[in-house]
């Protein structure tokens, strides 16, 4: 069973690996296993 995608269609799909990493980081932060990430210089804080 398969699905044929063109390069363009494939490129428009979601970045599944990035989504998995984001979910893993969120889970670890919620459990308190890691400190929150340091702010990146030049980025505004959320809500500002």
Secondary structure, 3 states (H helix, E strand, C coil): CCCCCCHHHHHHCCCHHHHHHHHHHHHHHHHCCCCCCCCCCCCCCCCC
